[in-house]
Amino acid sequence: MSVLIPLTGFKTIDDTIESVVRQGCSECEILILRNDIKSLPQGTDVAEKNVSYLDSDYLLREIFIREKGKGNALNEGILRAKNNLVCVLDADCILKENALSQAVRHFENEAVVAVGGRLVVINENSSALERIQCCEYMKTFQTARRIFAKLNAQCLISGAFGVFRKSSLLEMGGYDTDTVGEDMELVLRLQDGGYHKSGNQIVYDPTAVCYTRVPHSLKRLLHQRDRWQRGLMDCLIKHQNMIANPRYGMLGLAAMSYQLVVELLGSVFWGVYACLLMWEKSSPFLSMAFVGYVMAQFGLTVISAHIDVDKNMRRLLKWLPKLILTTIEEMLLQILINVARSIGMITFYWRRLVW
């Protein structure tokens, strides 16, 4: 196993490295990928050095790369990885015990080319903003990803944590460096290639858990959602042939259509609805539609939490007051998030690659 950790702006990644070592993998190498021009010898684009052997099974290597961007760093790491299985891990993430072994077991099936795990928020300060994001991640990974996994229609493995076959990555040409949505774009290319070859599979395993940090400030959160929206729009434009295309099965008919209608155009629908609600304040239909949406979101939150607590009703009932509060907070925050998403769509053509 080769673990690639792109490092941009983090002073220390000790916790991340320690979480990898705790996995107990044999013959594992950890590659720290730095976009650090100052550390490069003059006239070179890439430099590498062995930092240390953490123990007999773990080699820690640093790779310094002149080219900017996460995609460039990961592509260099893929080329220099010595093992056929490559794990991509963000520098601010911590793997749960046995996360790698849970993901790796799927590769016993030769048809599997990639495995995505479940992201769980490290809710350090328990602020309202973090609670809302925790709820969002829970709904995404405990319901949406599970449904698409059942349909064999995965169109995204989070860039924070995923495991891939190196041979498949090289065959696809690695990460696209001409987008800020490189994680989704890579998976769509793998899926596109798989449906034209031998039925390759991309798997989601909710037992492969990775803890991640979320933005602590509203400004950073809105900037993140702006970037995500531009990345999504870029991917859908590049792979528009897959949208609602029955040749791709449920991937085209369900997953890609969902990404277009709900994830991309959802912010537009929200904007139109908000304008109608303000214009027709006394409309019972619009008011009931909003109440229905809130109830649906609360129901989805409860279902996700029920799965998250291993269907333990006592724990779920203990969470219930906080879930109600978080749902209300989320509805209010959605107004700002949808504004940020709309800005991302409007400014896409001149800010496409702005990180």
C-alpha positions as CSV (number, residue, x, y, z in Angstrom):
1,M,0.0,0.0,0.0
2,S,1.2,3.5,-0.9
3,V,-0.4,6.4,0.9
4,L,-0.3,9.7,-0.8
5,I,-0.7,12.8,1.4
6,P,-0.7,16.2,-0.5
7,L,0.6,18.8,1.9
8,T,-0.4,22.4,1.3
9,G,-0.5,24.9,4.2
10,F,-0.5,22.4,7.1
11,K,2.2,22.9,9.7
12,T,2.0,19.4,11.0
13,I,0.5,16.1,9.9
14,D,1.7,14.0,12.8
15,D,-1.8,12.8,13.6
16,T,-2.5,11.9,10.0
17,I,0.7,9.9,9.7
18,E,0.1,8.2,13.1
19,S,-3.3,7.1,12.0
20,V,-1.8,5.5,8.9
21,V,0.8,3.6,11.0
22,R,-1.9,2.4,13.3
23,Q,-3.5,0.6,10.4
24,G,-1.0,-2.2,10.7
25,C,-0.4,-2.6,6.9
26,S,2.6,-4.6,5.8
27,E,5.2,-3.0,3.4
28,C,3.5,0.4,3.5
29,E,5.0,3.6,2.2
30,I,3.8,7.1,3.1
31,L,4.5,9.8,0.5
32,I,4.3,13.4,1.6
33,L,3.7,15.5,-1.5
34,R,4.8,19.1,-1.1
35,N,4.3,22.0,-3.6
36,D,7.5,23.6,-2.2
37,I,9.6,25.4,-4.8
38,K,12.1,26.7,-2.2
39,S,13.1,23.1,-1.2
40,L,13.9,22.1,-4.8
41,P,17.4,22.2,-6.2
42,Q,17.9,24.8,-8.9
43,G,16.9,23.6,-12.3
44,T,14.9,20.6,-11.1
45,D,11.1,20.1,-11.1
46,V,10.9,17.2,-8.7
47,A,13.1,16.1,-5.8
48,E,12.7,13.2,-3.4
49,K,14.2,12.1,-0.2
50,N,13.6,9.3,2.4
51,V,12.7,10.8,5.7
52,S,12.7,7.8,7.9
53,Y,11.6,4.2,8.5
54,L,8.8,4.5,11.0
55,D,9.3,0.8,11.7
56,S,10.2,-2.2,9.6
57,D,7.0,-2.0,7.5
58,Y,6.6,1.8,7.0
59,L,8.8,4.0,4.8
60,L,8.2,7.7,5.0
61,R,9.2,9.7,1.8
62,E,9.0,13.4,1.0
63,I,8.5,14.5,-2.6
64,F,8.9,18.1,-3.5
65,I,7.1,19.3,-6.7
66,R,7.5,22.5,-8.6
67,E,4.1,22.3,-10.3
68,K,1.3,23.9,-8.3
69,G,-2.0,22.2,-7.6
70,K,-3.3,19.1,-5.8
71,G,-3.7,17.2,-9.1
72,N,-0.1,17.7,-10.1
73,A,1.1,16.6,-6.7
74,L,-1.0,13.4,-6.7
75,N,0.0,12.5,-10.3
76,E,3.7,12.7,-9.3
77,G,2.9,10.6,-6.2
78,I,1.2,7.9,-8.3
79,L,4.2,7.7,-10.7
80,R,6.6,7.2,-7.7
81,A,4.4,4.9,-5.7
82,K,6.0,1.4,-5.4
83,N,2.8,-0.5,-4.7
84,N,-0.2,-1.4,-6.9
85,L,-2.7,-0.1,-4.3
86,V,-2.7,3.7,-3.8
87,C,-4.5,5.5,-1.0
88,V,-5.2,9.2,-1.4
89,L,-5.5,11.0,2.0
90,D,-5.9,14.6,2.8
91,A,-3.4,16.1,5.3
92,D,-6.1,17.1,7.8
93,C,-7.7,13.6,7.9
94,I,-7.4,10.8,10.4
95,L,-8.1,7.2,9.6
96,K,-10.1,5.1,11.9
97,E,-8.6,1.8,13.0
98,N,-8.8,-0.8,10.3
99,A,-10.1,1.7,7.7
100,L,-7.5,0.6,5.2
101,S,-8.0,-3.1,5.7
102,Q,-11.8,-2.6,5.3
103,A,-11.1,-0.8,1.9
104,V,-8.4,-3.1,0.7
105,R,-10.4,-6.3,1.1
106,H,-12.6,-5.3,-1.9
107,F,-9.6,-5.5,-4.2
108,E,-9.7,-9.3,-4.0
109,N,-12.3,-8.9,-6.7
110,E,-10.2,-8.0,-9.8
111,A,-13.1,-6.0,-11.2
112,V,-12.8,-3.4,-8.4
113,V,-10.7,-0.4,-9.4
114,A,-11.5,2.0,-6.6
115,V,-13.0,2.1,-3.1
116,G,-14.4,5.1,-1.3
117,G,-14.8,5.3,2.5
118,R,-17.1,7.2,4.8
119,L,-16.1,10.7,6.0
120,V,-17.1,11.6,9.6
121,V,-16.7,15.1,10.9
122,I,-14.4,15.7,13.9
123,N,-16.7,17.9,15.8
124,E,-14.2,19.6,18.1
125,N,-15.9,22.7,19.2
126,S,-19.5,21.6,18.7
127,S,-20.5,25.0,17.2
128,A,-23.8,25.4,15.3
129,L,-21.8,25.6,12.0
130,E,-20.0,22.3,12.8
131,R,-23.2,20.6,13.9
132,I,-24.8,21.5,10.6
133,Q,-21.9,20.2,8.5
134,C,-21.8,17.0,10.7
135,C,-25.5,16.5,9.8
136,E,-24.8,17.1,6.1
137,Y,-22.0,14.6,6.0
138,M,-24.0,12.1,7.9
139,K,-26.9,12.4,5.4
140,T,-24.6,12.3,2.4
141,F,-22.6,9.2,3.4
142,Q,-25.2,7.3,5.3
143,T,-28.0,7.6,2.7
144,A,-27.1,9.1,-0.7
145,R,-23.8,7.2,-1.1
146,R,-25.4,3.9,0.2
147,I,-28.2,4.2,-2.3
148,F,-25.9,4.9,-5.3
149,A,-23.6,2.1,-4.1
150,K,-26.6,-0.3,-4.2
151,L,-27.4,0.9,-7.7
152,N,-23.7,0.5,-8.8
153,A,-23.7,4.1,-9.7
154,Q,-20.9,5.8,-7.8
155,C,-19.9,9.0,-9.5
156,L,-17.7,10.4,-6.7
157,I,-15.0,9.3,-4.2
158,S,-14.1,12.1,-1.9
159,G,-10.7,13.5,-2.5
160,A,-10.2,13.3,1.3
161,F,-10.0,9.5,1.4
162,G,-10.0,6.9,-1.4
163,V,-8.1,3.7,-2.4
164,F,-7.3,3.0,-6.1
165,R,-5.5,0.5,-8.3
166,K,-2.3,2.2,-9.5
167,S,-2.6,0.4,-12.9
168,S,-6.1,1.9,-13.4
169,L,-5.0,5.4,-12.5
170,L,-2.1,5.2,-14.9
171,E,-4.3,3.8,-17.6
172,M,-6.7,6.7,-17.2
173,G,-3.9,9.3,-17.2
174,G,-4.1,10.2,-13.5
175,Y,-5.9,13.2,-12.1
176,D,-7.1,16.0,-14.4
177,T,-5.0,19.1,-13.5
178,D,-7.4,21.4,-15.4
179,T,-10.2,21.4,-12.8
180,V,-10.9,22.0,-9.1
181,G,-13.1,19.0,-9.0
182,E,-10.4,16.5,-9.8
183,D,-11.8,13.8,-7.4
184,M,-15.1,13.6,-9.1
185,E,-13.7,14.0,-12.6
186,L,-11.3,11.0,-12.0
187,V,-14.1,8.7,-10.9
188,L,-16.3,9.7,-13.9
189,R,-13.4,8.8,-16.2
190,L,-12.9,5.5,-14.4
191,Q,-16.7,4.7,-14.7
192,D,-16.7,5.7,-18.3
193,G,-13.8,3.5,-19.1
194,G,-15.2,0.6,-17.0
195,Y,-18.5,0.6,-18.9
196,H,-16.6,0.2,-22.2
197,K,-14.4,-2.6,-21.0
198,S,-15.0,-5.4,-18.6
199,G,-17.6,-4.1,-16.1
200,N,-15.1,-2.5,-13.7
201,Q,-16.6,-1.6,-10.3
202,I,-16.2,1.4,-8.0
203,V,-17.2,0.5,-4.4
204,Y,-18.4,2.5,-1.4
205,D,-17.6,0.9,2.0
206,P,-19.2,2.7,5.0
207,T,-17.1,0.7,7.4
208,A,-13.9,2.3,6.0
209,V,-14.1,5.4,8.2
210,C,-12.0,8.6,7.9
211,Y,-12.3,11.5,10.2
212,T,-12.1,14.9,8.6
213,R,-12.1,18.5,9.7
214,V,-14.7,21.0,8.4
215,P,-14.5,24.8,8.0
216,H,-14.8,26.6,11.4
217,S,-15.9,29.9,9.9
218,L,-18.8,30.9,7.7
219,K,-16.5,32.6,5.2
220,R,-14.4,29.5,4.7
221,L,-17.5,27.3,4.4
222,L,-19.1,29.5,1.7
223,H,-15.8,29.7,-0.2
224,Q,-15.6,25.8,0.0
225,R,-19.2,25.5,-1.4
226,D,-18.4,28.0,-4.1
227,R,-15.4,25.9,-5.2
228,W,-17.3,22.6,-5.0
229,Q,-20.0,24.1,-7.2
230,R,-17.5,25.2,-9.8
231,G,-15.9,21.7,-9.7
232,L,-19.2,20.0,-10.1
233,M,-20.2,22.2,-13.0
234,D,-16.9,21.6,-14.7
235,C,-17.2,17.8,-14.3
236,L,-20.8,17.8,-15.7
237,I,-19.8,19.8,-18.7
238,K,-16.8,17.5,-19.4
239,H,-18.9,14.3,-19.0
240,Q,-22.2,15.6,-20.3
241,N,-22.5,12.6,-22.5
242,M,-23.2,10.5,-19.4
243,I,-26.1,12.5,-18.1
244,A,-29.5,10.6,-18.4
245,N,-27.8,8.2,-20.8
246,P,-29.3,4.7,-20.5
247,R,-26.1,3.2,-21.9
248,Y,-24.5,3.9,-18.5
249,G,-27.3,2.2,-16.6
250,M,-28.2,3.7,-13.3
251,L,-25.0,5.8,-13.3
252,G,-26.3,7.9,-16.2
253,L,-30.0,7.7,-15.4
254,A,-30.0,8.2,-11.7
255,A,-26.6,9.4,-10.3
256,M,-25.7,11.8,-13.1
257,S,-29.2,13.2,-13.3
258,Y,-29.2,13.7,-9.6
259,Q,-26.0,15.6,-9.8
260,L,-27.4,17.9,-12.5
261,V,-30.9,18.5,-11.1
262,V,-30.3,18.5,-7.3
263,E,-26.7,19.3,-6.7
264,L,-26.1,21.8,-9.6
265,L,-29.5,23.3,-10.3
266,G,-30.8,23.0,-6.8
267,S,-29.5,26.4,-5.8
268,V,-31.3,28.0,-8.8
269,F,-34.6,26.3,-7.7
270,W,-34.1,27.6,-4.2
271,G,-33.6,31.1,-5.5
272,V,-36.7,31.0,-7.7
273,Y,-38.7,29.5,-4.8
274,A,-37.5,32.2,-2.3
275,C,-38.5,34.9,-4.8
276,L,-42.0,33.3,-5.3
277,L,-42.4,33.0,-1.5
278,M,-41.7,36.7,-0.9
279,W,-43.9,37.7,-3.8
280,E,-46.8,35.5,-2.9
281,K,-46.6,35.6,0.9
282,S,-50.2,34.4,1.4
283,S,-49.9,31.4,-0.9
284,P,-50.8,28.3,1.1
285,F,-49.2,26.0,-1.6
286,L,-45.8,27.6,-1.3
287,S,-45.9,27.6,2.5
288,M,-47.0,24.0,2.6
289,A,-44.2,23.1,0.1
290,F,-41.6,24.6,2.5
291,V,-43.0,22.8,5.5
292,G,-43.0,19.6,3.5
293,Y,-39.4,20.1,2.5
294,V,-38.3,20.8,6.1
295,M,-40.1,17.7,7.3
296,A,-38.5,15.6,4.5
297,Q,-35.1,16.9,5.5
298,F,-35.8,16.1,9.2
299,G,-36.9,12.6,8.2
300,L,-33.7,12.1,6.2
301,T,-31.7,13.3,9.1
302,V,-33.4,10.9,11.5
303,I,-32.9,7.9,9.1
304,S,-29.2,8.8,8.7
305,A,-28.7,9.1,12.4
306,H,-30.5,5.8,13.0
307,I,-28.0,4.1,10.7
308,D,-25.1,6.1,12.3
309,V,-25.9,4.8,15.8
310,D,-26.2,1.2,14.6
311,K,-30.0,1.3,14.9
312,N,-29.8,1.9,18.7
313,M,-33.1,3.5,19.5
314,R,-32.0,4.7,22.9
315,R,-29.1,6.6,21.5
316,L,-31.3,8.0,18.7
317,L,-33.9,9.3,21.1
318,K,-31.0,11.0,23.1
319,W,-29.9,12.7,19.9
320,L,-33.5,13.8,18.8
321,P,-33.6,17.3,20.4
322,K,-30.2,18.1,18.8
323,L,-31.4,16.8,15.4
324,I,-34.5,19.0,15.5
325,L,-32.4,22.1,16.3
326,T,-29.8,21.2,13.7
327,T,-32.5,20.7,11.0
328,I,-33.8,24.2,11.7
329,E,-30.3,25.7,11.7
330,E,-29.5,23.9,8.4
331,M,-32.6,25.4,6.7
332,L,-31.4,28.9,7.6
333,L,-27.8,28.3,6.6
334,Q,-29.0,26.8,3.2
335,I,-30.0,30.3,2.1
336,L,-26.4,31.5,2.4
337,I,-25.0,28.2,1.0
338,N,-27.2,28.4,-2.1
339,V,-26.1,32.0,-2.6
340,A,-22.5,30.8,-2.6
341,R,-23.3,27.9,-5.0
342,S,-25.1,30.3,-7.3
343,I,-22.1,32.6,-7.3
344,G,-19.9,29.6,-8.2
345,M,-22.1,28.9,-11.2
346,I,-22.2,32.6,-12.3
347,T,-18.5,33.1,-12.0
348,F,-17.5,29.7,-13.4
349,Y,-16.2,30.8,-16.7
350,W,-13.6,33.3,-15.3
351,R,-12.9,31.6,-12.0
352,R,-13.0,27.9,-13.1
353,L,-9.6,27.0,-11.7
354,V,-9.6,29.3,-8.6
355,W,-9.0,27.2,-5.5
